[in-house]
Amino acid sequence: MDVNFQGKRVTVMGLGRFGGGLGVTKWLLKQGAEVLVTDVAQESALSLQIAELGTHARLQFALGEHRVEDFTNTDVVVVNPAVPTPWNNKFLQAAWEVGVIVTTEIELVVKRLERKNVIGVTGTSGKSTTASMIHAALCSAGKRCRLGGNIGGSLLGDLSTLQKDELVVLELSSAMLWWLDRNGGWSPRIAVLTTVEPNHIDWHGSFEAYKKCKELLFVHQTEGDTALTQDSDSSFEGLAVLGKHNERNAAVALLAVVAAGAELNLARVGIQQFCGLPHRLQLVHHRCYNDSKSTTPSATKLAVDSFDDPSKVHLIVGGYDKKVDLRVLANQSKRVARMYAIGATQKAIAALATSDVDCFDSLESAVTTAKQNMEDGDVLLLSPGCASWDQFENYEQRGNLFCELVREVLPTQQVR
């Protein structure tokens, strides 16, 4: 979609408490659009984002609710891809019925990029790490590149500064791919799929629909493009990050950067020196690991697999119920020293487990009890295997609280 936004009326659906709509709103104002930001959250919850946007003659807000007229009396709607089941959303349906263009920030980005310069990465687990490894490898090999998409802020504001041959690495969610496909479809020249396992069934309705969205990354590729999937048997030596799964991430990342024209040995060094991302098996204190980004049972299993002796691991799991099978998660109870379950799924996990699981109403109480149970040489691992939305705004907030808690209740001398 290539729209001249000068003078156009645009409704941005979802500013987000963590700034999801900030980048696109700023960009639209620079393009000369008249922007209405609508969000179901109240103004008090969005005060930081509103302050960052500031006052503008062409900017208005409709907060605390969505109104049908804001979706029909406009030229374009830019929707947050995270809005669940958009095909059933009455506000989006109203826009479609009257012929209003409905798009997303990621579509506005990809339609303005040189497709030949884009590396797209998706997958149930490992996509953020793989995209970051690709970026690190390209930088190490002396390639100009940017990292964006689902992993960071909007790239819309960077479009004017992109060099002609600059590479762009995009992490793409299944929801982003659904929207891109609905509006005509798009695929990058180099497409990378890490893993596909049951996830986000609450958004897609079924695993089959979710899997189809992931595979959309390849659908619009043409002759000469590169399509890569992760090899379960691949390995990679010399990594700074833990886990066999990260060896697989590194291996497919290296294939992607070589396909992009990077020198092999320089790229390899960049991947080996990559130190990981926050909330992904992040060492935050002595033998305490924050893996809050683990939101699927298989991701938790991979985290447990990363330790030489899982029987030394005290594992905190549980959270929001995404309607996926929790048996893989519950089965980790027989491998670890102790399992501690929190959140909406705690009882379901305990019922499925074959070993004892301690249930708690809060992360604070789980960490405190784990501290009391741990012995010398033990590991404390937060790897929930579930989303965070029952008790937290997002996985970052959950992981940050864990980091604070272990530093408070687990002084250096307690865990060696």
C-alpha positions, 0 to 999 in steps of 0.5 A: 500500500503506497498512500500519500498521507498529506491531508489524510485522516488516519485513525491509529488503533492502539497507542499501547502502554509500552509505546506500540503506536508511538512510532507510527503516530510520529511518522504519520504526523511528519507525513502531514496526516490528521491523526486520531489515536484511539485506545481502550486504556485510560489517559492516566495509563498512557500518560508517558506516551502522550507526553512523548507525542506532545501537542500537535494541531493535527493530533487528537485522542479518543481514550478509554474506548473505541468508537465505531465512527472513528473507524468509518469517518476516516481515510486510513486505519493503522491497527496494532497487529496484536489486536486479537481475532481482527476478523471478528473485531466490530470496529475493523469490520465497520471500517472494511464495510465502508471501504476504509483502508486498514493497514499496520505499521509493519506493512507501511515499513515493508512497502517502503523497503527494497525487498532485495535488502530485507532478511525476515525472521519468524518462528515460535521460539528463537526468532528474536535471538536469531534476528539479533545474531544475524544483525551482529554477524552482518555488523561484524562482516562490515555490512551496513544494516538495521534491526527492527520489526517485532523486536524493537521500535518502528523503522518508519522514522529511519527510512529517510536515512537508509543507504541504498544497499543497507540491509534490514533484518526484520523479526516478524510475528505471526500476527504481522504476517497475517496482516501482510497476507490479508493486504496482498502478501509480502515476503523478504528476499531472505526468509528464515523460519526457526521453529513452529510449535503450538502457540497463540491459539487464543489469537489464531483459533487453531494451531493449523491457522497459526502454522499457516501464518508462520509459513506465509513468510515464504509464500511470496518469494520468487526465483532467486530468493532464499528460504531457510529453516532451522536444522534440528541436528545443526551445531555451532561452536564457540558461542557465548550463549547457553543451549543447544537451541542457540546453536541451531539459531546460530547455524541458521543465522550464519546461513542467512548472512552468507546468503546476504553476501557477508564474509563467512569467517567475519560473520562467524565471529560476530555470532560467537561474540553475541552475548544474548538478549535480556529475558532470554536465559539471561544470567542476572545474578549468581546462578540465577537466570531470567528466561521470561521470554519463554512463553511456550512449553517447548521453550521452557524445555529448551531452557532446562536442556541448556543446563548440564544437570537439570536436577540442580534447577529450581524452575518457576513456570506458569502464567496466562493461559494461551490454550496450548497443551501444557504437558511438556511444561508439566513434564519438566517437574520430574527433571528438575530439583523443584518446580514452582508454578504461578499465575492462571495455569498453576493448577493445570500444570500441577495436575498434569505433573508427575512430580510435586509442584508448589503453587503460588499466587505471586512471583515474589512468593515463588522466589522466596520459597525457592531461595529457602530450598536451594543448596550450594550449586543449585540454579534458579530459573524463571522460564514460565512457558506461558505468557505474562498477561494474567499478572503482568503487562508483558514478559519484560515486566515479569522478567524485570521483577524477577531480576529485582527479587533475586538480587534482593533475596539471594545475596552473593553468599547465598548461591555459589 
